[in-house]
Amino acid sequence: MSKQDFVYRGIRPDRKPSRPWASWHNHTGGHPRFSFCPTPGLSIARYRAAFEREPEAWASFAITDHAFSIAIPDPSRSWPHAWYDERATLEGFAASGETARRIEAYLEFGRGFRDGARFFLGMEIEADRAGRLAVPESALGAMDIVIASIHHNPGEPEKWIERHFNQIDRMIALPADIIGHPLRHLRAHSTPEKPLPAELIDETLDRLHRAGMGIEINAHYPQLQDDVALLRGAAARGMVVAFSLDLHYPEEFGNWRYFEDVVELAGVDYGALNLYDPSKRRRRLGA
């Protein structure tokens, strides 16, 4: 896919923002590299420029680089399929002290922009098959937001629903605030004409709700037909909702249009949504 494939045109491409949006899940690609998937030009300066270019569109951004690429500074070995079943990679970098150095470097990186108003610092986490994190849980206490996401869903293709719920249950067990893109790994089973089954989305929401976990509306891979149902169901349950660009390319800064379309098509009252609030996380952690 090209960068342009990630640009969301929207139902009404010429629409204006109805409000300034907070995007709670975003990546950086500049030096130092804490995520290897974004374009190298995606720097904090680009985020600052977004406020200047579209001040009516943006309230805040959280930088949430991948825990696995913080822990494993080798792009050929850091993606989950390379370490889900092979713990030696994580253990090797941890034993050398490299993981601890990278975590401290990430915190230092955050101190350069984090202000608790327009910029926040978080981390995107996941676990291997045994449920072990790529970084020590103690590293997460300093974050404004922790997002648990599914990036690798191994198993028999015909058991995709069973594997989905196994992964959701694994994410629920992690020390996170939000489940990131909870339906993305099911994109192959969904089309605008035939969305994911309503029962699957409802059961996903029920499990997350019981666990006190929030959901994310993620614009990086638009799934309008499923995210509308996801937001509608989350709103009905009073669940925490985070809107996120999941920014990998500067071309995606205009994807606030996806948030507008999902809210509009879901028919929910934005003002009544239980939006993610980092101050509640700090109170919960006793910070």
N, C-alpha and C positions, 0 to 999 in steps of 0.2 A: 504494500500500500504506500502511496505517496503522502506527503504532508497535506496536500489539498484534500485527500480523502477524510481527513480529520476535521475539516472545516464544516461546521454545521450551518447550512443555509437557512433553515427554518421554514415554517409555514408562511410567515410574512417577512421576507428578508429585509425589508425596509423599516421594520418596527423599531421603536425607540425603547430603551430600558424603562420599565415601570418603577424601578427602584435601584439603588446601589446593592449589588450582591456581594456576599461573602463566599469565597471559594476555599473550602477546607482541605483540599487534597491536591497538591501540586508538586512538581519536581523541578530540580535545577540540573543544568548540564555543563555549567562553567567550572573552572578550577576553584577549589578541589572537587573532583568528581565523587559525589555521594550517591548518585544514581547514574547508571550507564545507559539507560534507555532514551533519555531526552537528547535533543539536538545540543551540541556543545555551546551554541549561542544563547541558550536559555539561562540567563543570569538574573541576579537580583535587580540589576539595572533595567532589565526588560520589564520586570514587574513594576518597578517604580514608574517607568514610562507609560504603562497601561493606565495608571491613575491620571496622568497628564493627558493622555490621548482620549480617554473616555471616562471623565470624572463622574458622570452620571450613572455609569455602569458598575463601578467597583467600590465596595466598602472596605474589603480586606482580603488578604491572601494568607493561607498557612502553607509553609514549605514542609512537605512530608516525604522526605527521601526514603528510599527502601532500606530497611534494616539489613537485609541480606547483602546489599552492596556496600553498606557501611562496614559490616563484619568481614566481608570477603572482597578485598580490593583488587580482584582479578576478574575482569568481565567475562572471561571464558569459563569461569567456575562459579559465578555468583547466582545465576538464575536457578530457581527452585528445582527444576528437573535435574540439575547437577548435584544437588546436596540433600534432597528429600530422603534418599535411602543411603546416603554415604556421609556419615558424621565426621569423618577424618578431616575433611576440608575445614569445617568450622572449628573443630578442636585444634587444628594446627595453627590457624591464625590467632585463636584465643591464647594458646600456650606461648606463642611468640611475643605476646603483648601488643600485636598489631591491631586487634579488635578494640582493645581499650584505648589505644592511641587514636584510632579513627573515631570512636565515640566522643572523646574529648575534643577532637578537631571539629566534629559536627556541632557540638555545643558552642565552641568558639566561633564557628561560622555563623551560628544563629545569633550570637551576641552582637554581630555587626549590623543586623537589620531588625531584630525582634523588638517590638515596642508595645505589644499588648493592645494595640488599637488598629493599625493598618497591616501589621505583619505579625504572624505567629509562627511558632516552631513546633513541628510534630514529627511523627515517624509512621511509616507504613510497614506493618509487620505480618508475618505468617510463621507457621511452624512446620517442622518436618513430620514424617509419618508417625514418629513417636511423641509428637506434641511439644518438641523442644524448640525454643526460639533461637533466632540467629544471633541476638544480642541478649545480654543479661536483663532480666526484668527490671532490675534496679535502674537501668538507664532510661526507663520510660517515665519515671516519676517527674523528670524535669520537663516533660513535654506539655504543650498546650492541648494537644489532641493526639490520640493513638488510633490508627485505622488498621483493622485486620482485613486482609484481602486474600482472595483465592487466585493464584496465578498458574497453578498446575493441578490438574484433576485426573490423575492416572487411574486406569481400570478398564473394565470391559465396556465398550461403547454402548451396547444394548442396555446396560444398567445405569444409564445416565441420571435417572431420577434418584436412584438409591445413592449413587456417588455424590450427587448434589447435596443431599441431606447429611451424608457423612461429613462432607466438607463444612457445611453450615454448623454442624455440631462441634467440629474441631475449632472453628473460628470463635464460637460462643465461649469456649473454654479459655480463650486468650484474654490477657489483661488489656482490653481495648474499649474504646468508647463507641465506635462506629464500625459497621461492616461495610467495607468498600465494594462498590460494584457487585452486589450480591447475586446478580443474575447474568453477569457478562459471560461466564464460562458456559452458559446455555444458549448462546446466540445462534449456534448451528441448528437449534431446535425451534427457532422462532422466526416468524415473518410477519410483516404488517397484516397480511391476510389471515394468518393462523398464529396468533401470539401463544406464549406459554400458557398452559392450563391455569385457569383461575384458582383451582384447588392447590396447585403447586405454590403459587405466589402467596396465597392465604396461609398455607402451612409454614412457609418460610417466615412470613411476618409473625405468626404466632410463636414460633420457636425463639425468634429474636426478641420479641416483646417479653416473653416469660423470663428471658435472661437479662432484661434491662438494657439491651443493646440497641443503638440507633441504626438507622439506615442511611444510605447515600444515594442521591440522584447524581449520576456521573455522566458527564458530557463527552468523554473521550471516545467511547464507542457508542453512539446513540442507539438506544433501544426504545424508541418512543412508545411502541405498542405495549411494552412490558413496564416501563418506568411510570407511565400514567397510572396503571393499576397498582404499582408498588407505592407511589405517593398517596394515592387515594386510600389504600388500606392502612398505611402508616398514620395518616391523618385521623382516620376513624378510630385507631387504637391509641391515639395520643403519644405516639412514639417520637423520639428525637429524630430530627431530619437534618442532614448536612447536604448542601448543594456543593458540587465540586467539578471544576474543569478537568482535574487530573492532567494538568498541563504537561505536555511533552514537547510541544512546538510553539514558537511565538505566534504562528498563524491561528492558534486556537483561542486567543484572547477574546475573540468575538463570539465565542460559544455560549455566552450568557443567554443567547437567544433560545438555547435548548431549555434552560431553566424556565424561561417565560412560557414556552410552548407546553412543557410538562404540567406546570401549575394551571395554565388555562384549560388544557384538555382534561385534567383531572377534576376540574370544577371545585377546587378547594379554596378556602379563604386563607391566603398567604399570612395574613395578620394573626390567624388563629393557630398556625403551625407551631409545634414545639421545636424551635430551631436550636441547633447546637450552640451551646454557650460555654466557652472555656472556663469562665469563672466558677461554674458549677463543678467542673472537674477538679479545680484547685480546692474548693471547699470539701469535696468528697475525699480528696487525698490528705486533707488537713494542712494544705500549704498556705 
